[in-house]
Amino acid sequence: MSRPRPRRVVQLAGVAAAALLAGLLPGTDSAATGAADGVSLAYTCQFGAGQDPQDISVGIKQTYPSDGVVGKPIQPGDLTLTVGIPRAAVTALVPAEADTLGGSADMKTNVTQGTSRTVAVWPDLTAQPTTVAGSGDLDLVFTGKVPGVSVTAGGDLVFAAGDLDLTLHPQAATSTPTDPATPTPDPSTGDDSGTSGAGSDSSGASADTAAATAADDSGSTTAADGAGSGALTDITGLCAAKAGQDITLATVTVPGTGDPTSGTGAPTSPTGTAGTPSGSASSSPSAGSPADGTRSTIVPLDTPPRSGVTSCGAAPKGELDPSRLPVPPAGAIVLPPAGFVYPDVILCGYFTGFSNVNKLSGAMIVNDPRGKPGLATLNSNRRLALNTSENYYEVDSLLGIELPSSHSTFLSFGFVPITADVDFAADGPMTVVSSGYPSQGIPQITVVGGYQDLRISNVKVNGVSMHLGAGCHTTKPLNVVLTGRQDEGLPGDDGRPDYTIASGGPLVDDDLVIPPFTGCVTPDGDNLDSLFTASLSGPGNTLNFVQAPLCSMDGTTPENCDEPDIPLPQLPVRAGSTK
């Protein structure tokens, strides 16, 4: 059996935890609104070593506030980026079998104020698939929200277009196979698109062998005869604006003195017409000196920090939890056969999010990316269950995670301020079950289940330390059940962002039960069990996570990752939502 390899990125089913809380996470500031005619720029892209550079056009539509306030967020509006790919470039880059082309992009933006400058990254722009067929140029429309900046002094703040990291996602038609046994999922990801047949491959291999075959070393997957084919190899390129053109997007006036509430935040003229554009692709944009004569510091906001981590570590060991494994339909093939264990398939990545405690109407950040977040490691493909006649495909994996402590402040009973450190201790690895077949109209559901012991220490009530030791914890571990769903375009589409192990997304536990507490006794003999039980324990609590890409490792370098290190996800936008 060949060793399965993940596709471009396999994501973490993030997982874990629960409980104490603090104030609600702040929502993002509203972006300026208004129509934008935009600017059009010429870029040159390099798509891989040895390939000829390709020229593209980039149209940028966005609004900006007309003025800003020192120390306050200056928030550009939502970004629409139209990338025009000439037909000759489409022919040169896109495989002939591709029917549609989508994409993702990160844009670097040069932000300058006087002699101060920084580069703000506008990540996670996405373009929906567009039909490749035709003779004209192909336009991909990327959209997304962008982080703002703040400044420490007054003066004109100039935004200018920078480099563009572009990834194109070609997709072949997923035709209905003549034999229902033809398509199988990628065992390393639980994704069913574009893998070899379950009944037999083109060489007549057995069902067991074919079921264990996944993506090849290039990161792409193909069907033996083209039936049921889907995702093709991604096309990545680095694009830079051509020299000699004005790359200014907008100029925002930031007064150096006056009432700090005077900034209106009203939108300027359309992108590229606010202020006096002076930037070019061959020289950094200039800007007026800070109004008060001091050197300003430009601070990018809401940009995920870098993890600095480039290796996964050891694979989680243990057994899948039988109580969390569904019973396959009659006639299903369950792999591996008795007495055989698949080799480890190690993948890793980050998740981050928050927990809501029902009784407190508050939320606490879990695995904060701005601290020292814990890295989750997936040992994929521990068990497969297949019934091709019913299009049933299930991939089971083990997930290991060590979460760092979280610090929380909350009001017990609505008026007693309590601060505490919260620790989550995993009670063995978590079991990940992914089943479904979206290309045949069956949503793919991923369930991450496991147990976490919740411990509380360093407790202060109204500022007075309770001197609790390490013995304050829940009477039994929390039963965490996180669920993600891939159903875009299918009947019953829930309208939420999709989740797959390969691409990540939101994972939610809508009804986490926090057990009672025990062992919460001070050195003086005061028993605080009832305080924590009354404040926190009970049903109706929630966990909301966003998962970043899982990476496979090749030596010490991440493979199939978009970043030089393992990427960190953004926190959910606001409490109660992962959209």
Residue, then its C-alpha position, 0 to 999 in steps of 0.5 A: m500500500s502506498r503511503p497517503r500524502p495530504r493535498r495542499v493543506v490539510q487542516l486541523a480539526g481544532v479541538a478542545a476546551a472550554a470554559l471560564l470567561a471574560g468580556l465578550l470579544p470585541g467585534t471589528d470596526s465597521a469599514a467605510t462604505g460607498a461606491a468605488d470606481g477603483v484603479s487598474l494596475a499592470y502586474t507581472c507574475q512568476f509562476g514557478a521556476g523555469q516558466d516565463p513571466q506572465d503579465i496580468s491586470v489587477g483592478i482594485k476597488q475599495t473605500y477609505p475613511s476621509d480622515g483618521v484619528v491618532g491612536k484609533p483604528i483607520q479601517p479600509g473598506d472591503l476589498t474587491l480585486t479583479v485579476g485579469i489573466p490574458r488568454a495566452a497565459v490561461t493556455a500556458l498555465v491552466p491544465a487542458e482538462a480544467d473546466t473552472l478556475g478559482g483562486s486565493a490571494d494575499m496582497k501586501t500594501n505599503v503604508t507610509q506616513g512621512t518617513s515612517r512606513t510599514v507593509a500591511v498584509w491583506p490575507d485570505l482573499t478568495a475568488q469563486p470558480t470561473t469557467v475556463a472555456g472561451s477565447g477572451d481573457l479570464d477575470l477572477v474576482f477576489t473579495g475579502k475584508v482587510p485589517g486596518v492600521s493605527v498611527t501614533a502621530g498626525g500626518d497624511l497616511v498613504f496606502a499603496a499597492g504592493d506584491l500579490d501572492l496568487t494561488l490559482h485553483p483549477q478544477a476538472a468536471t466531476s462527472t458521474p462515474t459509470d460504476p458507483a465504485t469508481p470514486t473514493p476519498d483521499p484517506s489522509t483528508g477525508d476529501d472525496s474529490g479527485t481520488s482513485g477508484a475504490g473498487s479497482d484502479s486502472s491496473g485492476a488493484s484490489a479495493d483495499t489497495a485503491a482505498a488506501t491510495a491518496a494524493d501523489d507527491s505533487g499534491s494533486t489527485t487524478a482519477a484513473d480514467g478521468a471519471g469523478s476527477g476534481a481538484l488539479t494541482d494548484i498554480t502559485g505565483l508571486c506578482a509585482a506591479k510594473a514600474g512607472q505607474d501610480i500605485t497609490l490607493a488612497t491618502v487619509t488625513v490624520p490631524g495631529t491636534g484637536d478633539p480625538t473624537s473629531g475623525t468622521g470616518a466618512p469614506t473618501s472618493p473612490t480608491g486611488t482618487a483620495g488625496t494627491p497620489s504620488g506613489s509609483a511601482s518604482s519608488s515608495p509612495s511619499a507622504g506628508s510629515p506628521a502634523d506635530g513634527t514627530r516620527s509616527t509609528i504605523v501599527p497594522l491591526d488584526t493581522p495574525p502574528r507569525s508562529g515561527v514553528t516549522s515542524c510538527g513533532a511526534a504523532p499522537k498515539g493511542e486508539l480511536d474511541p470506539s464510542r465515537l465511531p459510527v457503525p458503517p452500513a452493512g457490507a462496508i469494507v473496514l480498513p486496515p485489516a485485522g493485525f495491520v496498522y497503517p504507517d503514521v501520517i503526521l499533519c499539524g496546524y493551529f486552531t484558535g477561538f473562544s468559549n462562551v459560558n451560558k451563565l456569564s454571557g461572556a467569552m474567553i479566548v482559547n489558544d490565543p494566537r497572540g500568546k504561545p498557542g498550542l500546536a495540534t498534531l493529526n495522525s491521519n488515516r487510522r481507519l477507513a470505512l467504505n461502502t461504494s454501493e451506498n457512496y459511504y466514505e469515512v476516514d478516522s484519525l487521531l488528534g493531539i493537542e496541548l493547550p496553554s493556560s488562559h487567563s480570564t476575568f468575569l463577573s460571578f452572579g453579575f457583580v462579583p469580579i473573579t479572575a483566574d487561570v484556566d488550564f485544559a488537560a487532554d484525557g488522551p487523543m481526540t477522535v476525528v471522524s469525517s464522512g460524506y461525499p459532496s460531489q455526489g450530493i452528500p455533505q461531508i461532516t467532520v466530528v472531533g470528539g474528546y475529553q478535556d479536564l478543566r482546572i482553575s488556579n490563581v483565583k482572585v475574588n474582588g482582587v483578593s487571592m484565594h490561594l487555591g492550589a492545583g486541585c480545583h477542577t471539574t468532577k469529570p472531564l468535559n466531553v468536547v464534540l466539535t462539528g464542521r460541515q462541507d455543503e456548499g451548493l448542495p441541497g440544505d446548504d446551511g449558508r455558513p463557511d464550509y469546513t474540511i480537514a483539507s481547507g479548515g474553517p469553523l468548528v463548533d460545539d453548540d452545547l458544551v456541558i461544564p460539570p460541577f467543580t471539586g477540590c476548590v479549597t483554600p488553605d484556610g479551609d474555605n470551600l469554593d466548589s459551590l461558587f464555581t459550580a453556580s457560576l460556570s457549570g451546566p449546559g448550553n455553553t458553546l465553543n467556536f473555533v477557526q482552524a488554520p491549514l494543517c501541514s505535512m512536513d518534509g524534513t524541517t520545512p512545511e510542505n503544502c503550506d502557504e507560509p514559511d512557517i505553520p500559519l496561525p488563523q484569525l480569531p473569529v470575528r465576534a462572539g457567537s460567530t465564525k463567519 
